[in-house]
């Protein structure tokens, strides 16, 4: 039934979009690709709002569920017919979901319409849009008209700061490996506030972070309007500093330069489309070999996707205070080029791309087609020590084992 509806409306000049809006990260990530697709494809749009999403564990948690007016922003540039059809099909999908979950108890799924067209829960999105070369979509700029907030003037000395800490686990266990200890960021913040205003964003679940320099540091995590303040802070700030994932994606929409630490996104490189962004990764300790893996080993042996399939085989070691502070040094330095080793960066991308081909990941999931050409800078201080297994990683492994 889904295919028939999609085919009929595609012939009428419409494409369907079913965004994932039950979590903040899913909402922002979807919005990024939606805006790219909208610029690439000129057909009319029907956007399905999943009013009820019972398969989601996070749908009713306010920290994860974006305010309704932000969801409505998806409809800002639709004409009357697009809005009307979006409403009709949203109700249609809603009724199908109710009947499927509560009357048929998740049986006979193929007879129900739970989504239509593009949704980041499917693996064949590009074929639905007839996009044969994902590189074209990757190169397409992300139209960042978002609640008209791009009209806010950017401040060159404003830095939005966010660390996904362990309190996040109360809501979403799956994010454990991407969390970090905010206390390890203090030295970096000390450096950043010297000539900048640092704005901490997040949600009320975030750990309390007491900081003395209140003149150049503001914390919005406990504010009642934390979500709105987070959005506006990104569009006001030239830089983002902190951990990757959900909140950092906002930097793509706001065109803020991102300095990401404690990343585990070896595949997607934090969905970065610019080498103005910098990233350092967590160390990955592989229990079966009793060692910290080099970046080369992580890719060549397939650990970059195995860490998500079998996380029990690994220990994820956070960046230390010195590494995070070194990343902050780059942010406040005018000459970024001195912190880049072009030869090693080039080698890193070659290894990464060859690994995607070796494990035939693009054939299994179109996500890998989308992220193959993502790009980000890895600082010289980090990549020189971690691209290959040498004295640095050998010593780091020894220290880790002695403290374990």
Buried (B, 14 or more C-beta within 10 A) or exposed (E): EBEEBBEEBBEEEBBBBBBBBBBBBBBBBBBBBBBBBBEEBEEBBBBBBBEEBBEBBBBEBEBBBBEEEBBEBBBEEBEEEBBEBBBEBBEBBBBBBBEBBEEEEEEEEEEBBBBBBBBBEEEEBBEBBEBEEBEEBBEBEBBBEBBEBBEBEBBEBBBBBBBBBBBBBEBBEEBEBBBBBBEBBBBBBBBBBEEBBBBBBBBEBBBEBEBEEEEBBBBBBEBEEBBBBBBBBBBBBBBBBBBBBBBBBBBBBBBBBBBBBBBBBBBBBBBBBBEBBBBBBBBBBBEEEEBBBBBBBBBBBBBBBBBEEEBEBBBBBBBEBEBBBBBBBBBBEEEBEEBBBEEBBEBBBEBBEEBBEEBEBBEEEBBBBBBBBBBBBBBBBBBBBBBBBEEBBEEBBEEBEEEE
